[in-house]
Amino acid sequence: MANIESQKKRNRQNEKRRMRNKSVKSDLNTAIKKVEAAAAAGEPTEQLFQDAQKKIDTAAAKGVIHPNAADRKKSRLAASISA
């Protein structure tokens, strides 16, 4: 456990950010799974794909995932839909 006040504060900030990032990542993965499930079932995926893209871009903008990782996720998701 930290003894220095600034480190205690830093630990509190890190925990808040970790929980916020965890929430964003969870929403992101849920959106991707919905698109993949709809594609596998043969249902329309246009709206779900747009929602997933938006969540991916938001996560990248917030710094939760790297921008290249966001591009890769979108690319692979689009390829899986069209296949």
Secondary structure, 3 states (H helix, E strand, C coil): CCCCHHHHHHHHHHHHHHHHHHHHHHHHHHHHHHHHHHHHHCCCCHHHHHHHHHHHHHHHHHCCCCHHHHHHHHHHHHHHHHC
